[in-house]
Amino acid sequence: MELKVDELFREAMSHLASGVAVITARRPDGSPCGIAATSLVSYSPHPPSLLVCVWHESRCHDALAGCERFGVHLLRSDELELAHRFADRAARDKFAGLDWHWDGDVPELDGSLAYLRCRRAENFVRYDHTILIGDLQSGRLEAGDPLVYSRRRMDWLMQPMMP
Ligand SMILES: Cc1cc2nc3c(=O)[nH]c(=O)nc-3n(C[C@H](O)[C@H](O)[C@H](O)COP(=O)(O)O)c2cc1C
């Protein structure tokens, strides 16, 4: 099937499966902010580092692009509501009613499959996103399965492998 390049990009990328993360930071005024993100990539084990792409129009962009540290929360399969909450561009306070606390200057959500506190090491600005590289400082890992995004849906369930 031949498609125009924009459509080819959208359709082909919709088949790419990824985990879903909530990326958090502190704004200069001291309030917490966060976005849902699937552009998270394991970058290098030397040092342990990851990258995430942040859209320039996000209300959280400047906080993430300028912070010293940010938080990465890998969501569990039963945390779909959290993903929708942090993807909501109209939400006034995404943290209202949630269980969370400050880990130093990083908003840490309770729960999630993994919490990774990262030191922002580098920004790369290109097109309409900023790429952040974060060096892993500390965190925690919990039991569970990941929330998986593919084909514009987030309700895929992991199946046990055949023996
Ligand atoms: C499945 C999914 C994946 C997303 N991935 C990203 C991403 O990787 N980077 C990004 O900047 N926004 C991403 N977004 C959009 C942001 O979550 C959304 O625009 C966010 O609400 C913007 O932050 P704001 O509400 O503070 O403006 C994604 C949204 C969804 C639903």
The ligand as an SDF file (V2000), in Angstrom:
LIG
                    3D

 31 33  0  0  0  0  0  0  0  0999 V2000
   -0.1230    7.6150   24.5030 C   0  0  0  0  0  0  0  0  0  0  0  0
    0.4200    9.0290   24.6140 C   0  0  0  0  0  0  0  0  0  0  0  0
    1.7890    9.2310   24.4880 C   0  0  0  0  0  0  0  0  0  0  0  0
    2.3260   10.5160   24.5900 C   0  0  0  0  0  0  0  0  0  0  0  0
    3.6780   10.6890   24.4880 N   0  0  0  0  0  0  0  0  0  0  0  0
    4.2080   11.9310   24.5970 C   0  0  0  0  0  0  0  0  0  0  0  0
    5.6100   12.1210   24.5460 C   0  0  0  0  0  0  0  0  0  0  0  0
    6.3910   11.1860   24.4050 O   0  0  0  0  0  0  0  0  0  0  0  0
    6.0730   13.3920   24.6890 N   0  0  0  0  0  0  0  0  0  0  0  0
    5.2330   14.4740   24.8450 C   0  0  0  0  0  0  0  0  0  0  0  0
    5.7080   15.6090   24.9560 O   0  0  0  0  0  0  0  0  0  0  0  0
    3.9000   14.3120   24.9090 N   0  0  0  0  0  0  0  0  0  0  0  0
    3.3720   13.0730   24.7860 C   0  0  0  0  0  0  0  0  0  0  0  0
    2.0250   12.8950   24.8740 N   0  0  0  0  0  0  0  0  0  0  0  0
    1.1540   14.0560   25.0470 C   0  0  0  0  0  0  0  0  0  0  0  0
    1.2060   14.5980   26.4580 C   0  0  0  0  0  0  0  0  0  0  0  0
    0.9600   13.6150   27.4550 O   0  0  0  0  0  0  0  0  0  0  0  0
    0.1530   15.7120   26.6140 C   0  0  0  0  0  0  0  0  0  0  0  0
    0.2630   16.6240   25.5520 O   0  0  0  0  0  0  0  0  0  0  0  0
    0.3460   16.4250   27.9400 C   0  0  0  0  0  0  0  0  0  0  0  0
   -0.8840   16.6150   28.5550 O   0  0  0  0  0  0  0  0  0  0  0  0
    1.0010   17.7570   27.7290 C   0  0  0  0  0  0  0  0  0  0  0  0
    1.2810   18.3430   28.9700 O   0  0  0  0  0  0  0  0  0  0  0  0
    0.4290   19.5830   29.5470 P   0  0  0  0  0  0  0  0  0  0  0  0
   -0.9280   19.0290   29.8950 O   0  0  0  0  0  0  0  0  0  0  0  0
    1.2270   19.9740   30.7300 O   0  0  0  0  0  0  0  0  0  0  0  0
    0.3860   20.6060   28.4620 O   0  0  0  0  0  0  0  0  0  0  0  0
    1.4660   11.6140   24.7990 C   0  0  0  0  0  0  0  0  0  0  0  0
    0.0890   11.4070   24.9290 C   0  0  0  0  0  0  0  0  0  0  0  0
   -0.4220   10.1290   24.8480 C   0  0  0  0  0  0  0  0  0  0  0  0
   -1.9180    9.9050   24.9910 C   0  0  0  0  0  0  0  0  0  0  0  0
  1  2  1  0
  2  3  1  0
  2 30  2  0
  3  4  2  0
  4  5  1  0
  4 28  1  0
  5  6  2  0
  6  7  1  0
  6 13  1  0
  7  8  2  0
  7  9  1  0
  9 10  1  0
 10 11  2  0
 10 12  1  0
 12 13  2  0
 13 14  1  0
 14 15  1  0
 14 28  1  0
 15 16  1  0
 16 17  1  0
 16 18  1  0
 18 19  1  0
 18 20  1  0
 20 21  1  0
 20 22  1  0
 22 23  1  0
 23 24  1  0
 24 25  2  0
 24 26  1  0
 24 27  1  0
 28 29  2  0
 29 30  1  0
 30 31  1  0
M  END
$$$$
